[in-house]
Amino acid sequence: MIDRAFLLLGSFDGDHRAQTLAELAQRSGIPRSSALRLARSLMNVGALERLGDGRFVVGLRLLETASLAPRGHGLRSVAMPFMEDLFHVTRQHVLLAVRDQGEALLVERLSARDASPVRYRVGGRLPLASTGVGLVLLAFAPPAVQEQAIAAYAPEHDDDIRTPADLRRVLAEVRRGDHAVGHQNRPWKVSTVAAPVRDGSEVVAALSVVAPGTGSPNPGYGPAVRATARAISRRLVEDGGRTMPVEAAYGHR
């Protein structure tokens, strides 16, 4: 029952924020009659709501519950003042992400009104092997997670990382330099620099700046991102840690 409820909730994303019953059933793979019963149960506890036109949307109860997640709200509350400083310096996109199994989950994003467009949204998921925050999180993930990602790696059409061996090399470079740089051409041309956020010795998140262009990021972004990530790390330790290490929170997956 719980698994099916999460399948239904998982059918919502940035492109499907409001869905009809037929869409819920199709996208979740749950028969229509069962989807309706589940949707009604979720509405009863506030996890789903229904619009005037009959479509279903995610309910505020989920926002209330999600705000208690230590790797989300707790980390965000510590990081936000430092992210705001970095945002005012760069006037670009500033991202904060954590690893959830084989993906990066975006915890917070600050964006200038005239910054380059990006497809990342708070609560959205990013690939580990082709984003700045993802490469940082993967580079400091347990070896088994890294090996799984390397073995399954398949490049997109214009990725700089062409082979699993390239990915292994890049991850080693990220660990040596304690940061990642890169660029993407799709759907928009952007460059990025990212650095790890630590709670003691454990990497719990990654911070990045995303800016327009396909060349190297602005030379000033790298030191600024690394300094900000270190400042957040120090505050996490000073506060006794308001977030949980990745493996403590999710186990060795």
Accessible surface in RSA format (square Angstrom, percent):
REM  Atomic radii and reference values for relative SASA: ProtOr
REM  Chains: A
REM  Algorithm: Lee & Richards
REM  Probe-radius: 1.40
REM  Slices: 20
REM RES _ NUM      All-atoms   Total-Side   Main-Chain    Non-polar    All polar
REM                ABS   REL    ABS   REL    ABS   REL    ABS   REL    ABS   REL
RES MET A   1   148.83  77.1 110.68  73.3  38.15  90.8  90.56  77.0  58.27  77.2
RES ILE A   2   125.76  71.6 122.86  91.5   2.90   7.0 124.07  89.3   1.68   4.6
RES ASP A   3   114.99  80.5 108.66 108.1   6.33  15.0  32.76  77.1  82.23  82.0
RES ARG A   4    93.79  39.4  93.79  47.8   0.00   0.0  34.24  46.8  59.54  36.1
RES ALA A   5    13.34  12.3  13.34  20.6   0.00   0.0  13.34  18.8   0.00   0.0
RES PHE A   6   135.73  67.9 129.53  80.2   6.20  16.1 129.82  78.7   5.90  16.9
RES LEU A   7    98.17  54.7  91.94  65.8   6.23  15.7  94.62  66.5   3.55   9.6
RES LEU A   8     0.07   0.0   0.07   0.0   0.00   0.0   0.07   0.0   0.00   0.0
RES LEU A   9    27.01  15.0  19.29  13.8   7.73  19.4  19.55  13.7   7.46  20.1
RES GLY A  10    57.73  71.2   0.00   N/A  57.73  71.2  34.53  94.8  23.20  52.0
RES SER A  11     4.76   4.0   0.00   0.0   4.76  11.0   4.66   9.9   0.10   0.1
RES PHE A  12    22.41  11.2   8.61   5.3  13.81  35.9   8.70   5.3  13.72  39.3
RES ASP A  13    53.24  37.3  46.84  46.6   6.40  15.1  27.75  65.3  25.49  25.4
RES GLY A  14    28.72  35.4   0.00   N/A  28.72  35.4  11.43  31.4  17.29  38.7
RES ASP A  15   131.33  92.0 100.03  99.6  31.29  74.0  24.28  57.1 107.05 106.8
RES HIS A  16    63.53  34.7  60.40  42.0   3.12   8.0  39.07  40.3  24.46  28.5
RES ARG A  17   155.12  65.1 144.60  73.7  10.52  25.0  64.99  88.8  90.13  54.6
RES ALA A  18    25.17  23.1  11.25  17.4  13.92  31.7  11.25  15.8  13.92  36.9
RES GLN A  19     0.58   0.3   0.58   0.4   0.00   0.0   0.58   1.2   0.00   0.0
RES THR A  20    55.08  39.2  54.31  55.1   0.76   1.8  51.58  69.3   3.49   5.3
RES LEU A  21    20.94  11.7  17.95  12.8   3.00   7.5  17.95  12.6   3.00   8.1
RES ALA A  22    48.24  44.4  41.99  64.8   6.25  14.2  44.56  62.8   3.68   9.8
RES GLU A  23    69.93  40.1  69.45  52.5   0.48   1.2  22.42  43.4  47.52  38.8
RES LEU A  24     0.00   0.0   0.00   0.0   0.00   0.0   0.00   0.0   0.00   0.0
RES ALA A  25    13.36  12.3  10.59  16.3   2.77   6.3  10.82  15.2   2.54   6.7
RES GLN A  26   150.83  84.3 123.37  90.2  27.46  65.4  45.80  97.5 105.02  79.7
RES ARG A  27    92.98  39.0  57.85  29.5  35.14  83.7  24.36  33.3  68.63  41.6
RES SER A  28    13.18  11.1   0.00   0.0  13.18  30.4   3.44   7.3   9.74  13.6
RES GLY A  29    65.36  80.6   0.00   N/A  65.36  80.6  34.63  95.0  30.73  68.8
RES ILE A  30     6.35   3.6   2.55   1.9   3.80   9.2   3.93   2.8   2.42   6.6
RES PRO A  31    82.74  60.3  69.89  63.7  12.85  46.7  82.18  67.9   0.56   3.5
RES ARG A  32   143.31  60.2 136.60  69.6   6.71  16.0  51.30  70.1  92.01  55.8
RES SER A  33    68.67  58.0  58.99  78.7   9.69  22.3  44.56  94.9  24.12  33.8
RES SER A  34    15.62  13.2  14.31  19.1   1.31   3.0   3.65   7.8  11.97  16.8
RES ALA A  35     0.00   0.0   0.00   0.0   0.00   0.0   0.00   0.0   0.00   0.0
RES LEU A  36    41.58  23.2  41.58  29.7   0.00   0.0  41.58  29.2   0.00   0.0
RES ARG A  37   145.02  60.9 141.06  71.9   3.96   9.4  69.06  94.4  75.96  46.0
RES LEU A  38     6.93   3.9   6.76   4.8   0.17   0.4   6.86   4.8   0.07   0.2
RES ALA A  39     0.00   0.0   0.00   0.0   0.00   0.0   0.00   0.0   0.00   0.0
RES ARG A  40   135.57  56.9 134.32  68.5   1.25   3.0  42.81  58.5  92.76  56.2
RES SER A  41    47.27  39.9  43.22  57.7   4.05   9.3  19.80  42.2  27.47  38.5
RES LEU A  42    19.53  10.9  19.45  13.9   0.08   0.2  19.53  13.7   0.00   0.0
RES MET A  43    67.07  34.7  51.10  33.8  15.97  38.0  49.69  42.2  17.38  23.0
RES ASN A  44   130.01  89.7  91.98  88.9  38.03  91.6  26.42  63.6 103.60 100.1
RES VAL A  45    84.40  55.5  76.88  69.6   7.52  18.1  83.21  72.3   1.19   3.2
RES GLY A  46    24.57  30.3   0.00   N/A  24.57  30.3  23.03  63.2   1.54   3.5
RES ALA A  47     5.75   5.3   5.75   8.9   0.00   0.0   5.75   8.1   0.00   0.0
RES LEU A  48     2.16   1.2   0.02   0.0   2.14   5.4   0.02   0.0   2.14   5.8
RES GLU A  49    72.87  41.8  69.98  52.9   2.89   6.9  28.43  55.0  44.45  36.3
RES ARG A  50   109.81  46.1  79.70  40.6  30.11  71.7  23.81  32.5  86.00  52.1
RES LEU A  51    71.52  39.8  61.87  44.3   9.65  24.3  65.12  45.7   6.40  17.2
RES GLY A  52    93.94 115.8   0.00   N/A  93.94 115.8  46.84 128.6  47.09 105.5
RES ASP A  53    96.62  67.7  54.86  54.6  41.76  98.7  49.81 117.2  46.81  46.7
RES GLY A  54    26.02  32.1   0.00   N/A  26.02  32.1  23.42  64.3   2.59   5.8
RES ARG A  55    89.52  37.6  89.46  45.6   0.06   0.1  19.21  26.3  70.31  42.6
RES PHE A  56     0.00   0.0   0.00   0.0   0.00   0.0   0.00   0.0   0.00   0.0
RES VAL A  57    27.25  17.9  27.25  24.7   0.00   0.0  27.25  23.7   0.00   0.0
RES VAL A  58    68.53  45.1  51.29  46.4  17.23  41.5  51.29  44.6  17.23  46.7
RES GLY A  59     2.48   3.1   0.00   N/A   2.48   3.1   0.47   1.3   2.01   4.5
RES LEU A  60   126.61  70.5 123.77  88.5   2.83   7.1 124.30  87.3   2.31   6.2
RES ARG A  61   124.87  52.4 119.42  60.9   5.45  13.0  24.56  33.6 100.31  60.8
RES LEU A  62    56.68  31.6  54.38  38.9   2.31   5.8  54.66  38.4   2.02   5.4
RES LEU A  63   120.65  67.2 115.98  83.0   4.67  11.7 119.92  84.2   0.73   2.0
RES GLU A  64   110.37  63.4 102.24  77.3   8.13  19.4  44.12  85.3  66.25  54.1
RES THR A  65    76.90  54.7  72.07  73.1   4.83  11.5  60.87  81.8  16.03  24.2
RES ALA A  66    60.02  55.2  47.08  72.7  12.94  29.4  54.56  76.8   5.47  14.5
RES SER A  67    45.79  38.7  35.83  47.8   9.97  23.0  30.15  64.2  15.64  21.9
RES LEU A  68   142.43  79.3 119.61  85.6  22.82  57.4 124.20  87.2  18.24  49.1
RES ALA A  69    44.95  41.3  38.11  58.8   6.84  15.6  44.17  62.2   0.78   2.1
RES PRO A  70    54.65  39.8  50.10  45.7   4.54  16.5  54.65  45.1   0.00   0.0
RES ARG A  71    11.75   4.9  10.73   5.5   1.02   2.4   9.88  13.5   1.87   1.1
RES GLY A  72    18.06  22.3   0.00   N/A  18.06  22.3  17.39  47.7   0.67   1.5
RES HIS A  73    90.97  49.7  85.40  59.4   5.58  14.3  54.74  56.4  36.23  42.2
RES GLY A  74    13.28  16.4   0.00   N/A  13.28  16.4  11.89  32.6   1.39   3.1
RES LEU A  75     0.03   0.0   0.03   0.0   0.00   0.0   0.03   0.0   0.00   0.0
RES ARG A  76    82.74  34.7  82.74  42.2   0.00   0.0  14.97  20.5  67.77  41.1
RES SER A  77    44.03  37.2  26.01  34.7  18.01  41.5  26.90  57.3  17.12  24.0
RES VAL A  78     5.76   3.8   0.22   0.2   5.54  13.4   4.48   3.9   1.28   3.5
RES ALA A  79     0.00   0.0   0.00   0.0   0.00   0.0   0.00   0.0   0.00   0.0
RES MET A  80    26.39  13.7  26.39  17.5   0.00   0.0  25.17  21.4   1.22   1.6
RES PRO A  81    70.67  51.5  66.97  61.0   3.70  13.5  68.44  56.5   2.23  13.9
RES PHE A  82    38.46  19.2  37.59  23.3   0.87   2.3  38.17  23.1   0.28   0.8
RES MET A  83     0.00   0.0   0.00   0.0   0.00   0.0   0.00   0.0   0.00   0.0
RES GLU A  84    76.89  44.1  76.89  58.2   0.00   0.0  14.57  28.2  62.32  50.9
RES ASP A  85    92.49  64.8  89.67  89.2   2.83   6.7  27.70  65.2  64.79  64.6
RES LEU A  86     3.94   2.2   1.44   1.0   2.50   6.3   3.76   2.6   0.18   0.5
RES PHE A  87    27.49  13.8  27.49  17.0   0.00   0.0  27.49  16.7   0.00   0.0
RES HIS A  88   116.70  63.8  99.56  69.2  17.14  43.8  68.42  70.5  48.28  56.2
RES VAL A  89   113.04  74.4  83.25  75.4  29.79  71.8  89.05  77.4  23.99  65.1
RES THR A  90     8.59   6.1   0.13   0.1   8.46  20.2   1.16   1.6   7.43  11.2
RES ARG A  91   117.90  49.5 114.59  58.4   3.31   7.9  50.71  69.3  67.19  40.7
RES GLN A  92    30.11  16.8  30.11  22.0   0.00   0.0   0.00   0.0  30.11  22.8
RES HIS A  93     6.84   3.7   6.84   4.8   0.00   0.0   6.84   7.1   0.00   0.0
RES VAL A  94     0.00   0.0   0.00   0.0   0.00   0.0   0.00   0.0   0.00   0.0
RES LEU A  95     2.09   1.2   2.09   1.5   0.00   0.0   2.09   1.5   0.00   0.0
RES LEU A  96     0.00   0.0   0.00   0.0   0.00   0.0   0.00   0.0   0.00   0.0
RES ALA A  97     0.00   0.0   0.00   0.0   0.00   0.0   0.00   0.0   0.00   0.0
RES VAL A  98     3.01   2.0   3.01   2.7   0.00   0.0   3.01   2.6   0.00   0.0
RES ARG A  99     8.10   3.4   8.02   4.1   0.09   0.2   0.73   1.0   7.37   4.5
RES ASP A 100    15.68  11.0  13.86  13.8   1.82   4.3   0.53   1.2  15.15  15.1
RES GLN A 101    85.83  48.0  79.18  57.9   6.65  15.8  19.00  40.4  66.83  50.7
RES GLY A 102    51.10  63.0   0.00   N/A  51.10  63.0  28.51  78.2  22.59  50.6
RES GLU A 103    73.56  42.2  73.56  55.7   0.00   0.0  20.30  39.3  53.27  43.5
RES ALA A 104     0.00   0.0   0.00   0.0   0.00   0.0   0.00   0.0   0.00   0.0
RES LEU A 105    42.96  23.9  42.96  30.7   0.00   0.0  42.96  30.2   0.00   0.0
RES LEU A 106     1.15   0.6   0.00   0.0   1.15   2.9   0.00   0.0   1.15   3.1
RES VAL A 107    15.52  10.2   5.97   5.4   9.55  23.0  10.96   9.5   4.56  12.4
RES GLU A 108    16.50   9.5  16.50  12.5   0.00   0.0   0.28   0.5  16.21  13.2
RES ARG A 109    73.26  30.8  58.38  29.8  14.88  35.4   3.45   4.7  69.81  42.3
RES LEU A 110    34.93  19.5  32.60  23.3   2.32   5.8  34.93  24.5   0.00   0.0
RES SER A 111    41.39  35.0  13.28  17.7  28.10  64.7  13.28  28.3  28.10  39.4
RES ALA A 112     7.09   6.5   0.28   0.4   6.81  15.5   1.40   2.0   5.69  15.1
RES ARG A 113   243.32 102.2 202.72 103.3  40.60  96.7  89.56 122.4 153.77  93.2
RES ASP A 114   132.09  92.5  98.69  98.2  33.40  79.0  48.15 113.3  83.93  83.7
RES ALA A 115    19.37  17.8   0.14   0.2  19.23  43.7   3.50   4.9  15.87  42.1
RES SER A 116    13.97  11.8   6.69   8.9   7.28  16.8  13.19  28.1   0.78   1.1
RES PRO A 117    71.10  51.8  61.36  55.9   9.74  35.4  70.97  58.6   0.13   0.8
RES VAL A 118    23.76  15.6   3.31   3.0  20.46  49.3   5.24   4.6  18.52  50.2
RES ARG A 119   137.81  57.9 106.54  54.3  31.28  74.5  50.32  68.8  87.50  53.0
RES TYR A 120    20.88   9.7  16.17   9.2   4.71  12.3  14.84  11.1   6.05   7.5
RES ARG A 121    85.89  36.1  82.18  41.9   3.71   8.8  35.94  49.1  49.95  30.3
RES VAL A 122    77.83  51.2  61.03  55.3  16.80  40.5  61.03  53.0  16.80  45.6
RES GLY A 123    40.30  49.7   0.00   N/A  40.30  49.7  25.47  69.9  14.83  33.2
RES GLY A 124     7.93   9.8   0.00   N/A   7.93   9.8   7.93  21.8   0.00   0.0
RES ARG A 125   122.04  51.2  89.42  45.6  32.62  77.7  33.40  45.7  88.64  53.7
RES LEU A 126     2.74   1.5   1.32   0.9   1.43   3.6   2.74   1.9   0.00   0.0
RES PRO A 127    62.89  45.8  55.62  50.7   7.27  26.4  62.19  51.3   0.71   4.4
RES LEU A 128     9.29   5.2   6.19   4.4   3.10   7.8   6.19   4.3   3.10   8.4
RES ALA A 129    16.91  15.5  14.95  23.1   1.96   4.5  14.95  21.0   1.96   5.2
RES SER A 130    34.86  29.5  21.89  29.2  12.97  29.9  21.27  45.3  13.59  19.0
RES THR A 131     7.82   5.6   3.40   3.4   4.42  10.5   7.82  10.5   0.00   0.0
RES GLY A 132     4.94   6.1   0.00   N/A   4.94   6.1   0.92   2.5   4.03   9.0
RES VAL A 133     2.03   1.3   1.30   1.2   0.73   1.8   1.30   1.1   0.73   2.0
RES GLY A 134     0.00   0.0   0.00   N/A   0.00   0.0   0.00   0.0   0.00   0.0
RES LEU A 135    12.44   6.9  12.44   8.9   0.00   0.0  12.44   8.7   0.00   0.0
RES VAL A 136     0.00   0.0   0.00   0.0   0.00   0.0   0.00   0.0   0.00   0.0
RES LEU A 137     5.99   3.3   2.52   1.8   3.47   8.7   3.13   2.2   2.87   7.7
RES LEU A 138     0.00   0.0   0.00   0.0   0.00   0.0   0.00   0.0   0.00   0.0
RES ALA A 139     0.51   0.5   0.00   0.0   0.51   1.2   0.00   0.0   0.51   1.4
RES PHE A 140    58.30  29.2  28.29  17.5  30.00  78.1  33.33  20.2  24.96  71.4
RES ALA A 141     8.56   7.9   0.00   0.0   8.56  19.5   3.30   4.7   5.26  13.9
RES PRO A 142    34.39  25.1  27.58  25.1   6.81  24.8  33.94  28.0   0.45   2.8
RES PRO A 143   104.45  76.1 102.23  93.2   2.21   8.0 104.45  86.2   0.00   0.0
RES ALA A 144    77.33  71.1  62.63  96.6  14.70  33.4  70.53  99.3   6.80  18.0
RES VAL A 145    10.72   7.1   9.31   8.4   1.41   3.4   9.88   8.6   0.85   2.3
RES GLN A 146    22.04  12.3  22.04  16.1   0.00   0.0   1.47   3.1  20.58  15.6
RES GLU A 147    81.59  46.8  79.20  59.9   2.39   5.7  43.73  84.6  37.86  30.9
RES GLN A 148   129.82  72.6 121.41  88.7   8.41  20.0  42.03  89.5  87.79  66.6
RES ALA A 149    26.44  24.3  14.38  22.2  12.05  27.4  23.02  32.4   3.42   9.1
RES ILE A 150     8.90   5.1   8.90   6.6   0.00   0.0   8.90   6.4   0.00   0.0
RES ALA A 151    87.43  80.4  50.71  78.3  36.72  83.5  60.23  84.8  27.21  72.1
RES ALA A 152    79.80  73.4  48.99  75.6  30.81  70.1  60.28  84.9  19.52  51.7
RES TYR A 153    28.81  13.5  10.88   6.2  17.93  46.7  14.99  11.3  13.83  17.0
RES ALA A 154    78.06  71.8  58.13  89.7  19.93  45.3  59.31  83.5  18.75  49.7
RES PRO A 155    49.08  35.8  28.32  25.8  20.76  75.4  28.32  23.4  20.76 129.0
RES GLU A 156    91.77  52.7  87.60  66.3   4.17   9.9  22.57  43.7  69.20  56.5
RES HIS A 157   167.15  91.4 141.90  98.6  25.25  64.6  95.66  98.6  71.49  83.2
RES ASP A 158    56.18  39.4  38.13  38.0  18.05  42.7  33.62  79.1  22.56  22.5
RES ASP A 159    29.34  20.6  21.68  21.6   7.66  18.1   7.24  17.0  22.10  22.0
RES ASP A 160    94.68  66.3  68.53  68.2  26.16  61.9  36.81  86.6  57.88  57.7
RES ILE A 161    18.65  10.6  18.34  13.7   0.30   0.7  18.57  13.4   0.08   0.2
RES ARG A 162   112.85  47.4 105.44  53.7   7.41  17.6  49.08  67.1  63.77  38.6
RES THR A 163    59.17  42.1  58.72  59.5   0.45   1.1  56.03  75.3   3.14   4.7
RES PRO A 164    56.15  40.9  56.07  51.1   0.08   0.3  56.15  46.4   0.00   0.0
RES ALA A 165    72.12  66.3  60.30  93.1  11.82  26.9  64.76  91.2   7.36  19.5
RES ASP A 166    34.60  24.2  34.26  34.1   0.34   0.8   0.89   2.1  33.72  33.6
RES LEU A 167     0.00   0.0   0.00   0.0   0.00   0.0   0.00   0.0   0.00   0.0
RES ARG A 168   112.00  47.0 111.82  57.0   0.19   0.4  53.19  72.7  58.82  35.6
RES ARG A 169   118.56  49.8 111.07  56.6   7.50  17.9  65.70  89.8  52.87  32.0
RES VAL A 170    23.08  15.2  23.08  20.9   0.00   0.0  23.08  20.1   0.00   0.0
RES LEU A 171     0.96   0.5   0.96   0.7   0.00   0.0   0.96   0.7   0.00   0.0
RES ALA A 172    27.91  25.7  26.70  41.2   1.21   2.7  27.34  38.5   0.57   1.5
RES GLU A 173    73.63  42.3  66.63  50.4   7.00  16.7  24.65  47.7  48.98  40.0
RES VAL A 174     5.01   3.3   4.54   4.1   0.47   1.1   4.99   4.3   0.02   0.1
RES ARG A 175    94.45  39.7  78.18  39.9  16.28  38.8  37.83  51.7  56.62  34.3
RES ARG A 176   178.79  75.1 140.73  71.7  38.06  90.6  81.31 111.1  97.48  59.1
RES GLY A 177    33.62  41.5   0.00   N/A  33.62  41.5  23.99  65.8   9.62  21.6
RES ASP A 178    49.78  34.9  49.40  49.2   0.37   0.9  22.12  52.1  27.66  27.6
RES HIS A 179    51.21  28.0  46.21  32.1   5.00  12.8  26.78  27.6  24.43  28.4
RES ALA A 180     3.61   3.3   0.56   0.9   3.05   6.9   3.61   5.1   0.00   0.0
RES VAL A 181    84.97  55.9  66.93  60.6  18.03  43.5  67.41  58.6  17.56  47.6
RES GLY A 182    25.62  31.6   0.00   N/A  25.62  31.6  25.09  68.9   0.53   1.2
RES HIS A 183    61.38  33.5  39.51  27.5  21.87  55.9  20.43  21.1  40.95  47.6
RES GLN A 184    31.79  17.8  26.91  19.7   4.89  11.6  23.74  50.5   8.05   6.1
RES ASN A 185    49.26  34.0  35.17  34.0  14.09  33.9   8.07  19.4  41.18  39.8
RES ARG A 186    98.17  41.2  93.25  47.5   4.92  11.7  55.06  75.2  43.11  26.1
RES PRO A 187    69.09  50.4  40.87  37.3  28.22 102.6  47.04  38.8  22.05 137.0
RES TRP A 188   105.65  42.4  99.30  48.1   6.34  14.9  81.54  43.5  24.11  39.1
RES LYS A 189   131.78  64.3 121.99  74.8   9.79  23.3  64.98  58.5  66.80  71.2
RES VAL A 190     9.46   6.2   9.46   8.6   0.00   0.0   9.46   8.2   0.00   0.0
RES SER A 191     3.58   3.0   3.18   4.2   0.39   0.9   0.41   0.9   3.17   4.4
RES THR A 192    13.25   9.4  12.97  13.1   0.28   0.7  12.42  16.7   0.83   1.3
RES VAL A 193     1.84   1.2   1.84   1.7   0.00   0.0   1.84   1.6   0.00   0.0
RES ALA A 194     0.00   0.0   0.00   0.0   0.00   0.0   0.00   0.0   0.00   0.0
RES ALA A 195     1.84   1.7   1.84   2.8   0.00   0.0   1.84   2.6   0.00   0.0
RES PRO A 196     5.34   3.9   1.21   1.1   4.14  15.0   1.21   1.0   4.14  25.7
RES VAL A 197     0.00   0.0   0.00   0.0   0.00   0.0   0.00   0.0   0.00   0.0
RES ARG A 198    64.39  27.0  64.32  32.8   0.07   0.2  23.53  32.2  40.86  24.8
RES ASP A 199    27.52  19.3  17.94  17.9   9.58  22.6   2.43   5.7  25.08  25.0
RES GLY A 200    45.94  56.6   0.00   N/A  45.94  56.6  33.47  91.8  12.47  27.9
RES SER A 201   114.49  96.7  80.58 107.5  33.91  78.1  52.65 112.1  61.84  86.6
RES GLU A 202    63.62  36.5  60.80  46.0   2.82   6.7   9.41  18.2  54.21  44.3
RES VAL A 203    16.11  10.6   6.71   6.1   9.41  22.7   6.71   5.8   9.41  25.5
RES VAL A 204     0.10   0.1   0.01   0.0   0.09   0.2   0.01   0.0   0.09   0.2
RES ALA A 205     0.00   0.0   0.00   0.0   0.00   0.0   0.00   0.0   0.00   0.0
RES ALA A 206     0.00   0.0   0.00   0.0   0.00   0.0   0.00   0.0   0.00   0.0
RES LEU A 207     0.00   0.0   0.00   0.0   0.00   0.0   0.00   0.0   0.00   0.0
RES SER A 208     0.85   0.7   0.85   1.1   0.00   0.0   0.08   0.2   0.77   1.1
RES VAL A 209     0.95   0.6   0.03   0.0   0.91   2.2   0.03   0.0   0.91   2.5
RES VAL A 210     5.21   3.4   5.21   4.7   0.00   0.0   5.21   4.5   0.00   0.0
RES ALA A 211     6.10   5.6   6.10   9.4   0.00   0.0   6.10   8.6   0.00   0.0
RES PRO A 212    74.06  54.0  57.87  52.7  16.20  58.9  57.91  47.8  16.15 100.4
RES GLY A 213    31.03  38.3   0.00   N/A  31.03  38.3  29.08  79.8   1.95   4.4
RES THR A 214    49.82  35.4  40.73  41.3   9.08  21.6   8.29  11.1  41.52  62.8
RES GLY A 215    48.71  60.1   0.00   N/A  48.71  60.1  40.05 109.9   8.66  19.4
RES SER A 216   109.40  92.4  75.43 100.7  33.97  78.3  38.68  82.4  70.72  99.1
RES PRO A 217    18.25  13.3  11.36  10.4   6.89  25.0  12.46  10.3   5.80  36.0
RES ASN A 218    78.54  54.2  64.74  62.6  13.80  33.2  12.98  31.2  65.56  63.4
RES PRO A 219   122.78  89.5 101.99  93.0  20.79  75.6 113.15  93.4   9.63  59.9
RES GLY A 220    42.59  52.5   0.00   N/A  42.59  52.5  33.71  92.5   8.87  19.9
RES TYR A 221    26.34  12.3  26.34  15.0   0.00   0.0  13.34  10.0  12.99  16.0
RES GLY A 222    10.33  12.7   0.00   N/A  10.33  12.7   8.36  22.9   1.97   4.4
RES PRO A 223    73.09  53.3  68.25  62.2   4.84  17.6  71.16  58.8   1.93  12.0
RES ALA A 224    24.01  22.1  14.46  22.3   9.54  21.7  23.11  32.5   0.90   2.4
RES VAL A 225     0.00   0.0   0.00   0.0   0.00   0.0   0.00   0.0   0.00   0.0
RES ARG A 226    64.27  27.0  63.45  32.3   0.82   2.0  11.46  15.7  52.81  32.0
RES ALA A 227    46.82  43.1  42.29  65.3   4.53  10.3  43.52  61.3   3.31   8.8
RES THR A 228    17.49  12.4  13.54  13.7   3.94   9.4   5.22   7.0  12.27  18.5
RES ALA A 229     1.20   1.1   1.20   1.9   0.00   0.0   1.20   1.7   0.00   0.0
RES ARG A 230   128.64  54.0 126.60  64.5   2.04   4.8  57.81  79.0  70.82  42.9
RES ALA A 231    17.78  16.4  15.19  23.4   2.59   5.9  15.84  22.3   1.94   5.1
RES ILE A 232     0.00   0.0   0.00   0.0   0.00   0.0   0.00   0.0   0.00   0.0
RES SER A 233    16.73  14.1  16.54  22.1   0.19   0.4  14.72  31.3   2.01   2.8
RES ARG A 234   137.96  57.9 133.58  68.1   4.37  10.4  64.15  87.7  73.81  44.7
RES ARG A 235    96.71  40.6  96.14  49.0   0.57   1.4   8.52  11.6  88.19  53.5
RES LEU A 236     0.00   0.0   0.00   0.0   0.00   0.0   0.00   0.0   0.00   0.0
RES VAL A 237    84.07  55.3  71.07  64.3  13.00  31.3  73.61  64.0  10.45  28.4
RES GLU A 238   124.36  71.4  86.11  65.1  38.25  91.1  46.31  89.6  78.06  63.7
RES ASP A 239    55.67  39.0  25.05  24.9  30.62  72.4   9.38  22.1  46.29  46.2
RES GLY A 240    67.73  83.5   0.00   N/A  67.73  83.5  37.20 102.1  30.53  68.4
RES GLY A 241    26.34  32.5   0.00   N/A  26.34  32.5   3.74  10.3  22.60  50.6
RES ARG A 242   120.55  50.6 105.73  53.9  14.82  35.3  35.67  48.7  84.88  51.4
RES THR A 243    10.10   7.2   0.62   0.6   9.48  22.6   0.58   0.8   9.51  14.4
RES MET A 244    76.81  39.8  75.89  50.2   0.91   2.2  58.42  49.7  18.39  24.4
RES PRO A 245    47.41  34.6  47.41  43.2   0.00   0.0  47.41  39.1   0.00   0.0
RES VAL A 246     9.24   6.1   9.24   8.4   0.00   0.0   9.24   8.0   0.00   0.0
RES GLU A 247    26.73  15.3  20.87  15.8   5.86  13.9  19.56  37.8   7.17   5.9
RES ALA A 248    68.02  62.5  31.63  48.8  36.39  82.8  43.70  61.5  24.31  64.4
RES ALA A 249    37.85  34.8   7.66  11.8  30.20  68.7   9.16  12.9  28.69  76.0
RES TYR A 250    75.59  35.3  65.99  37.5   9.60  25.0  38.67  29.1  36.91  45.5
RES GLY A 251    31.87  39.3   0.00   N/A  31.87  39.3  28.40  77.9   3.47   7.8
RES HIS A 252   162.33  88.7 125.07  86.9  37.26  95.3  91.47  94.3  70.85  82.4
RES ARG A 253   141.48  59.4 103.72  52.9  37.76  89.9  64.49  88.1  77.00  46.7
END  Absolute sums over single chains surface
CHAIN  1 A    12996.2      10275.7       2720.5       7299.3       5696.9
END  Absolute sums over all chains
TOTAL         12996.2      10275.7       2720.5       7299.3       5696.9
